[in-house]
Amino acid sequence: MGAAVVNERNERNKRNGTNGRNGRNGQGEPQEQGEPEQRGGRRYAVSGGPSAGNPPLVVVMGVSGSGKTTVGERLAERLGLAFAEADDFHPPANVAKMAAGTPLADADRWPWLDAIAGWLARHAPEGGVVSCSALRRSYRDRLRRTAPGLFFLHLAGSEELIARRLADRTGHFMPRSLLRSQFETLEPLAPGERGTTVDVAGPAAEVTARAVRAVRGA
């Protein structure tokens, strides 16, 4: 993740009235340290979601440009769940590295993944949705270690489709070589991993509908 992604995250926080890692929750109270606001402090109203006795914990995963944030937000809204963006959990040192175009090492990622897993674990009683690349099996295992029972929703599409979508994004630029490296890094869900793959072809509303059906059918 480079400077373009960091800038996109900052613009998103401005639009939503969030400041990423520090802020206030929807009740005007201070957030727990290290927990980002849920899209401006919103918790979505329930709209025909799963029963209260089995609230889902969903990680919307995939390469950059697959629509993780868009689909994750809409999925959370449809299911009446809290939503968090994984980028908002990065510590300042990671953000500085990414802004400088320095790739993150796994040593940088483990505390970040642990923070995401902590958010998921705290939201286990009522459910929640997080958008997170989670490209490698080891990263998903790290999340599951603290938050068992996660459901991974892999947004998948061809490299050509994702590249076109990235090219159409305002204020976002990712070299094709970097996108290629993400596809090379990607380890699709393996047998035994709880989750499913959703095709990202088509409008966001259609992709979200597929995602909702997948989670409700889990």
Stockholm file with secondary structure:
# STOCKHOLM 1.0

chainA/1-218         MGAAVVNERNERNKRNGTNGRNGRNGQGEPQEQGEPEQRGGRRYAVSGGPSAGNPPLVVVMGVSGSGKTTVGERLAERLGLAFAEADDFHPPANVAKMAAGTPLADADRWPWLDAIAGWLARHAPEGGVVSCSALRRSYRDRLRRTAPGLFFLHLAGSEELIARRLADRTGHFMPRSLLRSQFETLEPLAPGERGTTVDVAGPAAEVTARAVRAVRGA
#=GR chainA/1-218 SS CCHHHHHHHHHHHHHHTCCTTSCBCTTSCBCCTTCCCSTTTCCCCCSSCSCTTSCCEEEEECSTTSCHHHHHHHHHHHHTCEEEEGGGGCCHHHHHHHHTTCCCCHHHHHHHHHHHHHHHHHTTTTCEEEECCCCSHHHHHHHHHHSTTCEEEEEECCHHHHHHHHHHSTTCCCCHHHHHHHHHHCCCCCTTSSEEEEECCSCHHHHHHHHHHHHHTC
#=GC SS_cons         CCHHHHHHHHHHHHHHTCCTTSCBCTTSCBCCTTCCCSTTTCCCCCSSCSCTTSCCEEEEECSTTSCHHHHHHHHHHHHTCEEEEGGGGCCHHHHHHHHTTCCCCHHHHHHHHHHHHHHHHHTTTTCEEEECCCCSHHHHHHHHHHSTTCEEEEEECCHHHHHHHHHHSTTCCCCHHHHHHHHHHCCCCCTTSSEEEEECCSCHHHHHHHHHHHHHTC
//
